Amino acid sequence: MISEKVKKLLIDSETSLVKPAEQVAVVGVKNRLDHALLLLTTDKYAVVPVLDEESKMRGLISMPTIMQTIMDIQDVHFEKLGEIEVGEVMDREYPCVLEDFELEDVLHMLVDNAFITVVDSRGYFKGIITRSEILKGTNRIAHEFEKRYIVKEKETVAQ
């Protein structure tokens, strides 16, 4: 369990931890791979969320997924980029939490993921929580904890 004092330093406010959906680069399930590739390379993202027509979270698309789709043992078939829809090849398993997430769950998930998607109870995409935001909070703890709190080691009890 994360103490409230540490949590308060880690997160300025709950809203600052979640980057809102309007500020997140996404692609649609019906977009072609050429569109996704353009977004990934232009904005230098490794992976982006994939949404359906109703803005519900459906998966993730990444450069490796796209490249694996258009490659075979002998060649890269760039012409396929305009033929294949993102929804056909996206990763359908992805890290996700509801809006009322537990911080501890998010921290565990961010060990293996650059970001966690946040959805509401009906699956609508609300934003992402990035590893970067957690690291900023960790930096804040490292620099501010002893400025705000008196820290005293507990006495160890001999057994």
DSSP file with accessible surface (Angstrom, degrees, kcal/mol):
  #  RESIDUE AA STRUCTURE BP1 BP2  ACC     N-H-->O    O-->H-N    N-H-->O    O-->H-N    TCO  KAPPA ALPHA  PHI   PSI    X-CA   Y-CA   Z-CA
    1    1 A M              0   0  203      0, 0.0     2,-0.5     0, 0.0     0, 0.0   0.000 360.0 360.0 360.0 136.1    0.0    0.0    0.0
    2    2 A I        -     0   0   39      1,-0.1   102,-0.1     2,-0.0   101,-0.1  -0.758 360.0-118.4 -90.2 128.8    1.3    3.5   -0.9
    3    3 A S     >  -     0   0   62     -2,-0.5     4,-2.7     1,-0.1     5,-0.2  -0.274  17.1-122.8 -66.1 151.3    1.2    6.0    1.9
    4    4 A E  H  > S+     0   0  135      1,-0.2     4,-2.5     2,-0.2     5,-0.2   0.857 111.4  54.1 -63.3 -35.9   -0.9    9.1    1.4
    5    5 A K  H  > S+     0   0  117      2,-0.2     4,-1.6     1,-0.2    -1,-0.2   0.926 112.0  43.4 -66.5 -42.8    2.0   11.4    1.9
    6    6 A V  H  > S+     0   0   46      2,-0.2     4,-2.7     1,-0.2    -2,-0.2   0.933 113.8  51.7 -67.0 -42.7    4.1    9.7   -0.8
    7    7 A K  H  X S+     0   0   49     -4,-2.7     4,-2.6     1,-0.2    -2,-0.2   0.911 107.0  53.6 -59.9 -41.3    1.1    9.5   -3.1
    8    8 A K  H  < S+     0   0  141     -4,-2.5    -1,-0.2     1,-0.2    -2,-0.2   0.880 113.4  42.3 -63.1 -38.8    0.5   13.3   -2.6
    9    9 A L  H  < S+     0   0    1     -4,-1.6    -1,-0.2     1,-0.2    -2,-0.2   0.857 113.3  52.9 -74.1 -36.4    4.1   14.0   -3.6
   10   10 A L  H  < S+     0   0   10     -4,-2.7     2,-0.5     1,-0.2    -2,-0.2   0.904 117.4  36.1 -66.1 -40.0    4.0   11.5   -6.5
   11   11 A I     <  -     0   0    9     -4,-2.6    -1,-0.2    -5,-0.2     3,-0.2  -0.951  62.7-160.9-121.2 117.9    0.9   13.0   -8.0
   12   12 A D  S    S-     0   0  107     -2,-0.5     2,-0.3     1,-0.3    -1,-0.2   0.943  84.9 -21.8 -57.5 -48.2    0.3   16.7   -7.9
   13   13 A S    >>  -     0   0   53     -3,-0.1     4,-0.9     1,-0.1     3,-0.8  -0.968  68.3-106.5-156.4 156.0   -3.4   15.9   -8.6
   14   14 A E  H >> S+     0   0   92     -2,-0.3     4,-0.9     1,-0.3     3,-0.6   0.868 118.7  55.2 -54.6 -37.7   -5.2   12.9  -10.1
   15   15 A T  H 34 S+     0   0  115      1,-0.2    -1,-0.3     2,-0.2     3,-0.2   0.833 100.6  58.4 -69.0 -29.2   -5.9   14.9  -13.3
   16   16 A S  H <4 S+     0   0   50     -3,-0.8    -1,-0.2     1,-0.2    -2,-0.2   0.755 100.1  58.3 -73.1 -21.7   -2.3   15.7  -13.8
   17   17 A L  H << S+     0   0    6     -4,-0.9     2,-0.6    -3,-0.6   113,-0.5   0.865  99.0  64.4 -73.9 -34.7   -1.4   12.0  -13.9
   18   18 A V  E  < S-A  129   0A  28     -4,-0.9   111,-0.2    -3,-0.2    -1,-0.1  -0.795  77.1-143.7 -96.3 119.3   -3.7   11.2  -16.8
   19   19 A K  E     -A  128   0A  77    109,-3.2   109,-1.8    -2,-0.6    -3,-0.1  -0.729  35.8-114.0 -77.0 119.3   -2.9   12.8  -20.1
   20   20 A P  E >   -A  127   0A  44      0, 0.0     3,-2.3     0, 0.0   107,-0.3  -0.178  16.8-114.6 -61.4 149.6   -6.4   13.6  -21.6
   21   21 A A  G >  S+     0   0   22    105,-1.7     3,-1.8     1,-0.3   106,-0.2   0.825 113.8  63.3 -50.8 -38.1   -7.6   11.8  -24.7
   22   22 A E  G 3  S+     0   0  168      1,-0.3    -1,-0.3   104,-0.2   105,-0.1   0.706 104.7  47.3 -64.0 -19.0   -7.7   15.1  -26.6
   23   23 A Q  G <  S+     0   0  123     -3,-2.3     2,-0.5     2,-0.1    -1,-0.3   0.320  95.1  92.6-103.1   5.6   -3.9   15.4  -26.2
   24   24 A V  S <  S-     0   0   18     -3,-1.8     2,-0.4    -4,-0.3    24,-0.0  -0.873  75.5-125.7-107.2 132.2   -3.1   11.8  -27.2
   25   25 A A        +     0   0   21     -2,-0.5     2,-0.3    18,-0.1    -2,-0.1  -0.601  43.0 166.3 -72.1 127.7   -2.1   10.7  -30.7
   26   26 A V        -     0   0   49     -2,-0.4     2,-0.3    22,-0.2    24,-0.2  -0.917  26.1-146.7-137.5 163.3   -4.4    7.9  -31.8
   27   27 A V  E     -d   50   0B   4     22,-2.0    24,-2.6    -2,-0.3     2,-0.2  -0.914  22.9-116.3-126.6 160.3   -5.5    6.0  -34.9
   28   28 A G  E >   -d   51   0B  20     -2,-0.3     3,-1.2    22,-0.2    58,-0.3  -0.626  21.2-118.9 -94.8 155.7   -8.8    4.5  -35.9
   29   29 A V  T 3  S+     0   0   21     22,-2.0    58,-2.6     1,-0.3    59,-0.3   0.808 116.2  50.5 -61.1 -27.8   -9.4    0.8  -36.5
   30   30 A K  T 3  S+     0   0  127     56,-0.2    -1,-0.3    55,-0.1    22,-0.1   0.580  86.1 108.2 -89.5  -9.5  -10.5    1.6  -40.1
   31   31 A N  S <  S-     0   0   54     -3,-1.2    55,-3.4    54,-0.1    56,-0.3  -0.338  73.7-116.1 -63.6 150.6   -7.3    3.6  -40.8
   32   32 A R  B >>  -G   85   0C  99     53,-0.3     4,-1.6    54,-0.1     3,-0.7  -0.462  23.7-108.7 -83.4 161.1   -4.9    2.0  -43.2
   33   33 A L  H 3> S+     0   0    0     51,-2.2     4,-3.0    48,-0.5     5,-0.2   0.821 116.8  63.5 -61.7 -30.1   -1.4    1.0  -42.0
   34   34 A D  H 3> S+     0   0   80     47,-2.0     4,-2.2    50,-0.2    -1,-0.2   0.907 103.6  48.4 -62.4 -38.0    0.1    3.8  -44.1
   35   35 A H  H <> S+     0   0   82     -3,-0.7     4,-2.3    46,-0.3    -1,-0.2   0.932 113.0  47.1 -65.6 -45.7   -1.7    6.4  -42.0
   36   36 A A  H  X S+     0   0    0     -4,-1.6     4,-2.9     2,-0.2    -2,-0.2   0.923 111.9  50.6 -62.8 -42.0   -0.5    4.7  -38.8
   37   37 A L  H  X S+     0   0   31     -4,-3.0     4,-2.6     1,-0.2     5,-0.3   0.912 109.5  51.0 -63.3 -41.8    3.1    4.5  -40.0
   38   38 A L  H  X S+     0   0  104     -4,-2.2     4,-2.7    -5,-0.2     5,-0.3   0.932 112.4  46.4 -61.0 -45.9    3.0    8.2  -40.9
   39   39 A L  H  X S+     0   0   30     -4,-2.3     4,-2.2     1,-0.2     6,-0.3   0.942 113.4  48.5 -62.6 -47.8    1.7    9.1  -37.5
   40   40 A L  H  <>S+     0   0    1     -4,-2.9     5,-1.8     1,-0.2     4,-0.4   0.913 118.6  38.5 -60.8 -43.7    4.3    6.9  -35.7
   41   41 A T  H  <5S+     0   0   69     -4,-2.6     3,-0.3    -5,-0.2    -2,-0.2   0.902 116.2  49.6 -78.8 -38.9    7.3    8.2  -37.7
   42   42 A T  H  <5S+     0   0   90     -4,-2.7    -2,-0.2    -5,-0.3    -3,-0.2   0.921 121.9  33.2 -66.0 -44.6    6.3   11.8  -37.9
   43   43 A D  T  <5S-     0   0   78     -4,-2.2    -1,-0.2    -5,-0.3    -2,-0.2   0.393 107.2-124.7 -93.5   2.0    5.6   12.2  -34.2
   44   44 A K  T   5 +     0   0  189     -4,-0.4     2,-0.3    -3,-0.3    -3,-0.2   0.878  53.7 155.9  57.3  44.0    8.3    9.7  -33.2
   45   45 A Y      < -     0   0   92     -5,-1.8    -1,-0.2    -6,-0.3    18,-0.1  -0.751  39.9-154.4 -95.8 150.7    6.0    7.4  -31.2
   46   46 A A  S    S-     0   0   78      1,-0.4    17,-1.2    -2,-0.3     2,-0.3   0.812  80.9  -0.1 -88.2 -34.1    6.8    3.8  -30.6
   47   47 A V  E     - E   0  62B  36     15,-0.2    -1,-0.4    16,-0.1    15,-0.2  -0.988  64.0-165.4-155.4 145.5    3.1    2.8  -30.1
   48   48 A V  E     - E   0  61B   2     13,-2.3    13,-2.4    -2,-0.3   -22,-0.2  -0.977  29.8-100.2-135.0 153.0   -0.3    4.5  -30.2
   49   49 A P  E     - E   0  60B   3      0, 0.0   -22,-2.0     0, 0.0     2,-0.5  -0.349  28.9-141.0 -67.7 151.1   -3.8    3.6  -29.1
   50   50 A V  E     -dE  27  59B   0      9,-2.9     8,-2.8   -24,-0.2     9,-1.3  -0.971  20.5-170.7-115.8 126.4   -6.4    2.4  -31.6
   51   51 A L  E     -dE  28  57B  17    -24,-2.6   -22,-2.0    -2,-0.5     6,-0.2  -0.840  16.0-129.9-116.1 154.0   -9.9    3.5  -31.2
   52   52 A D    >   -     0   0   21      4,-2.2     3,-2.0    -2,-0.3    -1,-0.1  -0.241  46.9 -82.3 -87.7-174.3  -13.2    2.5  -32.9
   53   53 A E  T 3  S+     0   0  132      1,-0.3    -1,-0.1     2,-0.1   -25,-0.0   0.707 131.2  52.1 -64.3 -20.4  -15.7    4.9  -34.5
   54   54 A E  T 3  S-     0   0  113      2,-0.1    -1,-0.3     3,-0.0     3,-0.1   0.298 120.3-106.1 -97.4   7.5  -17.2    5.6  -31.1
   55   55 A S  S <  S+     0   0   66     -3,-2.0    70,-2.7     1,-0.3     2,-0.4   0.788  71.1 147.9  68.9  30.2  -13.9    6.5  -29.4
   56   56 A K  B     -H  124   0D  44     68,-0.3    -4,-2.2    63,-0.1    -1,-0.3  -0.783  55.6-105.5 -93.2 143.4  -13.8    3.2  -27.5
   57   57 A M  E     +E   51   0B   4     66,-2.2    -6,-0.2    -2,-0.4     3,-0.1  -0.447  47.3 160.3 -69.1 129.4  -10.4    1.6  -26.9
   58   58 A R  E     -     0   0B 107     -8,-2.8     2,-0.3     1,-0.4    -7,-0.2   0.580  53.9 -55.9-124.9 -23.4   -9.7   -1.4  -29.2
   59   59 A G  E     -E   50   0B   0     -9,-1.3    -9,-2.9     2,-0.0    -1,-0.4  -0.991  50.3 -82.9 172.6-166.0   -5.9   -2.0  -29.2
   60   60 A L  E     -EF  49  91B  18     31,-1.9    31,-3.0    -2,-0.3     2,-0.4  -0.963  24.4-157.4-130.5 149.1   -2.5   -0.7  -29.9
   61   61 A I  E     +E   48   0B   0    -13,-2.4   -13,-2.3    -2,-0.3     2,-0.3  -0.989  16.0 177.9-127.9 139.2   -0.5   -0.3  -33.0
   62   62 A S  E  >  -E   47   0B  15     -2,-0.4     4,-2.2   -15,-0.2   -15,-0.2  -0.895  42.6-107.7-134.8 164.3    3.3   -0.1  -33.2
   63   63 A M  H  > S+     0   0   54    -17,-1.2     4,-2.9    -2,-0.3     5,-0.2   0.928 118.5  52.4 -59.1 -46.4    6.1    0.1  -35.8
   64   64 A P  H  > S+     0   0   74      0, 0.0     4,-2.7     0, 0.0     5,-0.2   0.912 108.8  50.8 -59.1 -39.7    7.2   -3.5  -35.2
   65   65 A T  H  > S+     0   0   14      2,-0.2     4,-1.6     1,-0.2    -2,-0.2   0.927 112.4  46.4 -61.9 -44.2    3.6   -4.7  -35.7
   66   66 A I  H  X S+     0   0    0     -4,-2.2     4,-1.6     2,-0.2    -1,-0.2   0.945 113.9  47.6 -63.1 -47.7    3.3   -2.8  -39.0
   67   67 A M  H  X S+     0   0   51     -4,-2.9     4,-1.0     1,-0.2    -2,-0.2   0.907 109.9  52.0 -64.2 -40.2    6.7   -4.0  -40.2
   68   68 A Q  H  < S+     0   0  145     -4,-2.7     3,-0.3    -5,-0.2    -1,-0.2   0.860 108.4  54.0 -62.7 -32.1    6.0   -7.7  -39.3
   69   69 A T  H  < S+     0   0   37     -4,-1.6    -1,-0.2    -5,-0.2    -2,-0.2   0.867 114.1  38.1 -70.5 -36.0    2.8   -7.4  -41.3
   70   70 A I  H  < S+     0   0    0     -4,-1.6     7,-3.4    -3,-0.1     2,-0.3   0.446 104.6  83.6 -99.3   2.0    4.4   -6.2  -44.5
   71   71 A M  B  <  +I   76   0E  95     -4,-1.0     2,-0.2    -3,-0.3     5,-0.2  -0.752  46.2 175.6-105.2 150.2    7.5   -8.3  -44.4
   72   72 A D        -     0   0   78      3,-2.4    -2,-0.0    -2,-0.3    -3,-0.0  -0.748  54.1 -80.0-130.9-171.2    8.2  -11.8  -45.5
   73   73 A I  S    S+     0   0  175     -2,-0.2     3,-0.1     1,-0.2    -2,-0.0   0.834 126.2  28.4 -61.9 -31.1   11.5  -13.8  -45.6
   74   74 A Q  S    S+     0   0  180      1,-0.2     2,-0.3     0, 0.0    -1,-0.2   0.686 121.9  11.0-106.5 -19.6   12.7  -12.2  -48.8
   75   75 A D        -     0   0   95      2,-0.0    -3,-2.4    -5,-0.0     2,-0.5  -0.970  58.3-116.4-156.7 164.7   11.1   -8.7  -49.1
   76   76 A V  B     -I   71   0E  38     -2,-0.3     2,-1.0    -5,-0.2    -5,-0.2  -0.954  26.5-151.9-107.6 125.9    9.3   -5.8  -47.6
   77   77 A H    >   +     0   0   36     -7,-3.4     3,-1.7    -2,-0.5     4,-0.3  -0.684  20.6 172.5-103.5  82.3    5.9   -5.2  -49.3
   78   78 A F  G >  S+     0   0  121     -2,-1.0     3,-1.7     1,-0.3     4,-0.4   0.770  71.4  71.9 -62.8 -25.3    5.3   -1.5  -48.9
   79   79 A E  G >  S+     0   0  113      1,-0.3     3,-0.9     2,-0.2    -1,-0.3   0.784  86.5  66.7 -63.3 -22.5    2.3   -1.6  -51.2
   80   80 A K  G X> S+     0   0   72     -3,-1.7     4,-1.8     1,-0.2     3,-1.4   0.730  80.8  79.4 -69.4 -21.2    0.4   -3.5  -48.5
   81   81 A L  G <4 S+     0   0   17     -3,-1.7   -47,-2.0    -4,-0.3   -48,-0.5   0.849  96.5  43.1 -57.3 -36.2    0.5   -0.4  -46.3
   82   82 A G  G <4 S+     0   0   36     -3,-0.9    -1,-0.3    -4,-0.4    -2,-0.2   0.498 115.0  51.1 -87.3  -4.3   -2.4    1.2  -48.2
   83   83 A E  T <4 S+     0   0  120     -3,-1.4     2,-0.4    -4,-0.3    -2,-0.2   0.710  94.1  73.4-103.4 -27.2   -4.4   -2.1  -48.3
   84   84 A I  S  < S-     0   0   25     -4,-1.8   -51,-2.2     2,-0.0     2,-0.2  -0.775  71.1-135.3-101.3 133.1   -4.5   -3.3  -44.7
   85   85 A E  B >>  -G   32   0C  47     -2,-0.4     3,-1.6   -53,-0.2     4,-0.6  -0.593  18.9-124.4 -83.0 145.7   -6.6   -1.7  -42.0
   86   86 A V  H >> S+     0   0    0    -55,-3.4     4,-1.9   -58,-0.3     3,-1.6   0.887 109.1  62.8 -53.5 -42.7   -5.1   -1.1  -38.5
   87   87 A G  H 34 S+     0   0   13    -58,-2.6    -1,-0.3   -56,-0.3   -57,-0.1   0.730  95.2  61.3 -60.1 -21.1   -7.9   -3.1  -36.9
   88   88 A E  H <4 S+     0   0  116     -3,-1.6    -1,-0.3   -59,-0.3    -2,-0.2   0.771 120.5  19.8 -75.8 -26.5   -6.7   -6.3  -38.8
   89   89 A V  H << S+     0   0   34     -3,-1.6    -2,-0.2    -4,-0.6    -1,-0.2   0.453  89.7 123.3-125.6  -3.7   -3.3   -6.3  -37.2
   90   90 A M  S  < S-     0   0   12     -4,-1.9     2,-0.6    -5,-0.2   -29,-0.2  -0.128  71.3-101.0 -61.0 157.6   -3.4   -4.3  -34.0
   91   91 A D  B     -F   60   0B  70    -31,-3.0   -31,-1.9     1,-0.1    -1,-0.1  -0.721  32.2-167.4 -79.3 121.3   -2.4   -5.8  -30.7
   92   92 A R        +     0   0  155     -2,-0.6     2,-0.6   -33,-0.2    -1,-0.1   0.592  69.2  73.2 -90.0 -12.0   -5.6   -6.6  -28.9
   93   93 A E        +     0   0  182    -33,-0.1   -33,-0.1     2,-0.0    -1,-0.0  -0.923  64.7 149.1-103.8 123.2   -4.0   -7.2  -25.5
   94   94 A Y        -     0   0   66     -2,-0.6     2,-0.3   -35,-0.1    22,-0.1  -0.987  52.0 -91.6-152.0 155.0   -2.9   -4.0  -23.9
   95   95 A P        +     0   0   18      0, 0.0    22,-2.1     0, 0.0     2,-0.3  -0.546  54.5 164.5 -73.9 131.5   -2.5   -2.5  -20.4
   96   96 A C  E     -b  117   0A  43     -2,-0.3     2,-0.3    20,-0.2    22,-0.2  -0.998  19.2-174.3-151.5 143.0   -5.6   -0.6  -19.3
   97   97 A V  E     -b  118   0A  17     20,-2.4    22,-2.3    -2,-0.3     2,-0.1  -0.941  28.3-112.0-133.0 158.8   -7.2    0.8  -16.2
   98   98 A L  E >   -b  119   0A  85     -2,-0.3     3,-1.1    20,-0.2    22,-0.2  -0.445  40.9 -99.8 -80.9 165.1  -10.6    2.3  -15.4
   99   99 A E  T 3  S+     0   0  104     20,-1.2     2,-0.2     1,-0.3    21,-0.1   0.792 122.7  56.7 -57.6 -30.4  -10.8    6.0  -14.4
  100  100 A D  T 3  S+     0   0  129      2,-0.0    -1,-0.3     0, 0.0    -2,-0.1  -0.140  86.2 162.6 -95.1  42.1  -11.0    5.1  -10.7
  101  101 A F    <   -     0   0   26     -3,-1.1     2,-0.5    -2,-0.2     3,-0.1  -0.037  42.6-117.2 -61.3 158.5   -7.7    3.2  -10.9
  102  102 A E     >  -     0   0  119      1,-0.1     4,-1.8    -4,-0.0     3,-0.5  -0.873  17.6-138.7 -95.4 129.1   -5.5    2.2   -8.0
  103  103 A L  H  > S+     0   0    5     -2,-0.5     4,-2.6     1,-0.2     5,-0.2   0.881 102.0  58.5 -56.3 -39.7   -2.1    3.9   -8.1
  104  104 A E  H  > S+     0   0   77      1,-0.2     4,-2.0     2,-0.2    -1,-0.2   0.903 104.7  50.4 -60.3 -39.7   -0.4    0.7   -7.0
  105  105 A D  H  > S+     0   0   86     -3,-0.5     4,-2.1     1,-0.2    -1,-0.2   0.920 110.2  50.5 -62.8 -43.5   -1.8   -1.2  -10.0
  106  106 A V  H  X S+     0   0    0     -4,-1.8     4,-2.4     1,-0.2    -2,-0.2   0.926 107.8  52.5 -62.1 -45.1   -0.6    1.5  -12.4
  107  107 A L  H  X S+     0   0   53     -4,-2.6     4,-0.7     1,-0.2    -1,-0.2   0.915 109.8  48.8 -59.1 -42.6    2.9    1.4  -11.0
  108  108 A H  H >< S+     0   0  124     -4,-2.0     3,-0.8     1,-0.2     4,-0.5   0.916 112.7  48.0 -63.2 -41.6    3.1   -2.4  -11.4
  109  109 A M  H >X S+     0   0   51     -4,-2.1     3,-0.9     1,-0.2     4,-0.5   0.855 104.0  60.2 -69.2 -33.5    1.9   -2.1  -15.0
  110  110 A L  H 3< S+     0   0    7     -4,-2.4    -1,-0.2     1,-0.2    -2,-0.2   0.650  86.5  76.5 -73.2 -12.0    4.3    0.7  -15.9
  111  111 A V  T << S+     0   0  103     -3,-0.8    -1,-0.2    -4,-0.7    -2,-0.2   0.923 112.2  23.8 -60.1 -40.2    7.3   -1.5  -15.1
  112  112 A D  T <4 S+     0   0  134     -3,-0.9     2,-0.4    -4,-0.5    -1,-0.2   0.375 122.2  58.7-107.6   2.1    6.7   -3.3  -18.5
  113  113 A N     <  -     0   0   53     -4,-0.5     3,-0.1     1,-0.1    -1,-0.1  -0.994  64.9-142.3-137.8 143.1    4.8   -0.6  -20.4
  114  114 A A  S    S+     0   0   59     -2,-0.4    17,-2.8     1,-0.2    18,-0.4   0.777  90.6   4.5 -72.5 -27.8    5.6    3.0  -21.5
  115  115 A F  E     - C   0 130A  23     15,-0.2     2,-0.4    16,-0.1    15,-0.2  -0.989  62.7-139.0-153.1 160.9    2.0    4.0  -20.9
  116  116 A I  E     - C   0 129A   0     13,-2.5    13,-2.5    -2,-0.3     2,-0.2  -0.973  25.1-128.5-120.1 133.6   -1.3    2.6  -19.6
  117  117 A T  E     -bC  96 128A   0    -22,-2.1   -20,-2.4    -2,-0.4     2,-0.5  -0.572  17.6-149.1 -81.6 148.1   -4.6    3.4  -21.3
  118  118 A V  E     +bC  97 127A   2      9,-2.9     8,-3.2    -2,-0.2     9,-1.2  -0.972  20.4 172.9-119.6 128.8   -7.4    4.8  -19.2
  119  119 A V  E     -bC  98 125A  11    -22,-2.3   -20,-1.2    -2,-0.5     6,-0.2  -0.890  28.4-117.4-129.1 162.0  -11.1    4.1  -20.1
  120  120 A D    >   -     0   0   15      4,-1.9     3,-2.2    -2,-0.3     6,-0.0  -0.321  49.8 -83.8 -88.0-177.7  -14.4    4.7  -18.5
  121  121 A S  T 3  S+     0   0  111      1,-0.3    -1,-0.1     2,-0.1   -23,-0.0   0.692 130.5  50.9 -64.3 -16.4  -16.8    1.9  -17.4
  122  122 A R  T 3  S-     0   0  165      2,-0.1    -1,-0.3     0, 0.0   -66,-0.0   0.364 121.9-102.4-102.1   5.2  -18.2    1.7  -20.9
  123  123 A G    <   +     0   0   24     -3,-2.2   -66,-2.2     1,-0.3     2,-0.3   0.503  68.0 151.6  90.9   4.9  -14.8    1.4  -22.6
  124  124 A Y  B     -H   56   0D  57    -68,-0.2    -4,-1.9     1,-0.1    -1,-0.3  -0.528  52.7-110.5 -73.1 134.1  -14.5    5.0  -23.9
  125  125 A F  E     + C   0 119A  13    -70,-2.7    -6,-0.2    -2,-0.3    -1,-0.1  -0.466  40.9 170.3 -67.8 123.9  -10.9    6.2  -24.2
  126  126 A K  E     -     0   0A  83     -8,-3.2  -105,-1.7     1,-0.4     2,-0.3   0.584  52.2 -80.9-110.1 -19.1  -10.2    8.8  -21.6
  127  127 A G  E     -AC  20 118A   0     -9,-1.2    -9,-2.9  -107,-0.3    -1,-0.4  -0.969  45.5 -77.3 150.4-163.8   -6.4    9.2  -21.9
  128  128 A I  E     -AC  19 117A  14   -109,-1.8  -109,-3.2    -2,-0.3     2,-0.5  -0.949  15.7-141.9-135.6 155.4   -3.1    7.6  -20.9
  129  129 A I  E     -AC  18 116A   0    -13,-2.5   -13,-2.5    -2,-0.3     2,-0.3  -0.989  30.4-152.5-113.4 120.8   -0.8    7.5  -17.9
  130  130 A T  E  >  - C   0 115A  29     -2,-0.5     4,-1.4  -113,-0.5     3,-0.3  -0.655  24.4-129.9 -98.4 152.4    2.8    7.6  -18.9
  131  131 A R  H  > S+     0   0   95    -17,-2.8     4,-2.5    -2,-0.3     5,-0.2   0.869 110.3  63.9 -60.2 -34.3    5.9    6.2  -17.3
  132  132 A S  H  > S+     0   0   63    -18,-0.4     4,-2.2     1,-0.2    -1,-0.2   0.897  99.3  50.7 -58.6 -42.9    7.3    9.6  -17.8
  133  133 A E  H  > S+     0   0   56     -3,-0.3     4,-1.9     2,-0.2    -1,-0.2   0.895 110.3  49.7 -64.8 -38.2    4.7   11.2  -15.5
  134  134 A I  H  X S+     0   0   16     -4,-1.4     4,-2.4     2,-0.2    -2,-0.2   0.910 109.7  51.2 -66.9 -39.3    5.5    8.7  -12.7
  135  135 A L  H  X S+     0   0  104     -4,-2.5     4,-2.4     2,-0.2    -2,-0.2   0.882 107.2  53.4 -66.7 -35.4    9.2    9.4  -13.1
  136  136 A K  H  X S+     0   0  107     -4,-2.2     4,-2.1     2,-0.2    -1,-0.2   0.918 110.6  47.6 -62.0 -42.0    8.5   13.1  -12.7
  137  137 A G  H  X S+     0   0    0     -4,-1.9     4,-2.4     2,-0.2    -2,-0.2   0.890 109.5  52.5 -65.6 -38.4    6.7   12.4   -9.5
  138  138 A T  H  X S+     0   0   68     -4,-2.4     4,-2.5     1,-0.2    -2,-0.2   0.912 108.8  50.5 -63.5 -40.7    9.5   10.1   -8.3
  139  139 A N  H  X S+     0   0   94     -4,-2.4     4,-1.8     2,-0.2    -1,-0.2   0.908 108.3  52.8 -62.5 -40.3   11.9   12.9   -8.9
  140  140 A R  H  X S+     0   0   56     -4,-2.1     4,-2.5     1,-0.2     5,-0.3   0.919 109.3  49.3 -62.2 -42.9    9.6   15.3   -6.9
  141  141 A I  H  X S+     0   0   38     -4,-2.4     4,-2.1     1,-0.2     5,-0.3   0.942 108.8  52.7 -60.7 -47.0    9.6   12.8   -4.0
  142  142 A A  H  < S+     0   0   80     -4,-2.5    -1,-0.2     1,-0.2    -2,-0.2   0.846 120.2  33.3 -59.8 -33.3   13.4   12.6   -4.1
  143  143 A H  H  < S+     0   0  114     -4,-1.8    -1,-0.2    -5,-0.2    -2,-0.2   0.714 127.2  33.9 -96.7 -22.6   13.8   16.3   -3.9
  144  144 A E  H >X S+     0   0   57     -4,-2.5     4,-1.7    -5,-0.2     3,-0.7   0.681  89.1  86.3-109.9 -20.8   10.9   17.4   -1.8
  145  145 A F  H >X S+     0   0   61     -4,-2.1     4,-2.2    -5,-0.3     3,-0.6   0.924  97.2  39.7 -54.9 -52.4   10.2   14.7    0.8
  146  146 A E  H 34 S+     0   0  152     -5,-0.3    -1,-0.3     1,-0.2     5,-0.1   0.698 111.5  59.4 -74.6 -16.0   12.6   15.9    3.5
  147  147 A K  H <4 S+     0   0  157     -3,-0.7    -1,-0.2     1,-0.1    -2,-0.2   0.809 117.0  32.3 -75.5 -29.3   11.7   19.6    2.8
  148  148 A R  H << S+     0   0  128     -4,-1.7     2,-0.3    -3,-0.6    -2,-0.2   0.708 122.0  42.0 -97.8 -26.7    8.1   18.9    3.6
  149  149 A Y  S  < S-     0   0   52     -4,-2.2     2,-0.6    -5,-0.3    -1,-0.1  -0.936  73.8-122.5-128.4 149.7    8.4   16.2    6.3
  150  150 A I        -     0   0  173     -2,-0.3     2,-0.5    -3,-0.1    -3,-0.1  -0.790  33.8-153.8 -86.1 122.8   10.6   15.5    9.3
  151  151 A V        +     0   0   79     -2,-0.6     2,-0.4    -5,-0.1    -5,-0.0  -0.867  19.5 171.1-106.5 125.8   12.1   12.1    8.7
  152  152 A K        -     0   0  175     -2,-0.5     2,-0.1     0, 0.0    -2,-0.0  -0.997  32.2-121.0-135.1 129.5   13.2   10.0   11.6
  153  153 A E        -     0   0  179     -2,-0.4     2,-0.2     1,-0.1     3,-0.0  -0.416  30.7-117.3 -67.8 142.5   14.3    6.4   11.5
  154  154 A K        -     0   0  190     -2,-0.1     2,-0.3     1,-0.1    -1,-0.1  -0.529  29.7-110.7 -76.0 145.4   12.3    3.9   13.5
  155  155 A E        -     0   0  173     -2,-0.2     2,-0.3     1,-0.1    -1,-0.1  -0.588  32.0-124.7 -75.2 137.3   14.1    2.2   16.3
  156  156 A T        -     0   0  139     -2,-0.3     2,-0.6    -3,-0.0    -1,-0.1  -0.648  17.1-136.6 -84.7 140.0   14.6   -1.5   15.5
  157  157 A V        -     0   0  124     -2,-0.3     2,-0.2     1,-0.0    -1,-0.0  -0.858  16.9-129.7 -97.9 123.5   13.3   -3.9   18.1
  158  158 A A              0   0   98     -2,-0.6    -1,-0.0     1,-0.1     0, 0.0  -0.470 360.0 360.0 -71.8 140.9   15.6   -6.8   18.9
  159  159 A Q              0   0  238     -2,-0.2    -1,-0.1     0, 0.0     0, 0.0  -0.740 360.0 360.0-109.4 360.0   13.9  -10.2   18.8
